[in-house]
Amino acid sequence: MIEIHLLILSLALMLGFVASYLAVTEKDLLKAVGFSAVQAISYAIVFYILMAPDIILAYIAIAVGIYSALLIFAISKTGRYEVV
């Protein structure tokens, strides 16, 4: 049973790292916000496996909900693509 938890933990961490990298390197800002939300969800899974339910509730509400909505609103007022 512990091996399954460690496997899920390592897969969620790797998904979070990959999503973080993709969010930083993406030129389309809406896709970057999507990658950031995927990263937040994968880290929420990590917190769940590490048995931190209070952190999960706050992290999902802020990182996935409010943060993503605020960034999408800001992108709608500016440009969608990053200008180099």
C-alpha positions in Angstrom: 0.0 0.0 0.0 2.8 2.4 0.8 4.5 1.7 -2.5 1.3 2.9 -4.4 1.3 6.1 -2.4 4.9 6.7 -3.2 4.3 6.0 -6.9 1.4 8.4 -7.0 3.4 11.0 -5.1 6.3 10.8 -7.5 4.1 11.0 -10.6 2.2 14.0 -9.2 5.5 15.8 -8.4 6.8 15.1 -11.9 3.6 16.3 -13.5 3.8 19.5 -11.3 7.4 20.1 -12.4 6.6 19.6 -16.1 3.6 21.8 -15.9 5.6 24.5 -14.1 8.3 24.4 -16.9 5.6 24.6 -19.6 3.9 27.5 -17.8 7.1 29.5 -17.7 8.2 28.8 -21.3 4.7 29.2 -23.0 4.2 32.2 -25.2 0.4 32.0 -25.1 -0.6 33.4 -21.7 -3.9 31.6 -21.5 -2.1 28.3 -22.0 0.3 29.3 -19.3 -2.5 29.9 -16.9 -3.9 26.4 -17.8 -0.5 24.8 -17.1 -0.3 26.7 -13.8 -3.7 25.3 -12.9 -2.5 21.8 -13.7 0.6 22.4 -11.6 -1.6 23.5 -8.7 -3.9 20.5 -9.0 -0.9 18.1 -9.0 0.6 19.7 -5.9 -2.8 19.5 -4.2 -2.7 15.7 -4.9 0.8 15.7 -3.3 -0.6 17.5 -0.2 -3.4 15.0 0.0 -1.0 12.1 -0.1 1.1 13.8 2.6 -2.1 14.1 4.7 -2.4 17.9 4.9 -6.1 18.6 4.3 -6.2 22.1 5.6 -3.5 23.1 3.1 -5.4 21.4 0.3 -8.6 23.4 0.9 -6.8 26.7 0.9 -4.4 25.8 -1.9 -7.2 24.7 -4.3 -9.4 27.7 -3.6 -6.6 30.2 -4.1 -4.2 28.6 -6.6 -6.8 27.1 -9.0 -9.8 29.3 -8.4 -9.0 32.9 -7.5 -5.5 33.1 -9.0 -6.5 31.6 -12.4 -9.6 33.8 -12.6 -7.6 36.9 -11.8 -5.0 36.1 -14.4 -7.6 35.4 -17.1 -9.2 38.8 -16.3 -5.9 40.6 -16.5 -5.1 38.8 -19.8 -8.4 39.8 -21.2 -7.6 43.5 -20.5 -4.1 43.2 -22.1 -2.8 40.9 -24.9 -3.0 37.2 -25.0 0.4 36.5 -26.5 3.7 37.5 -25.1 5.5 40.1 -27.2 9.3 39.6 -27.4 
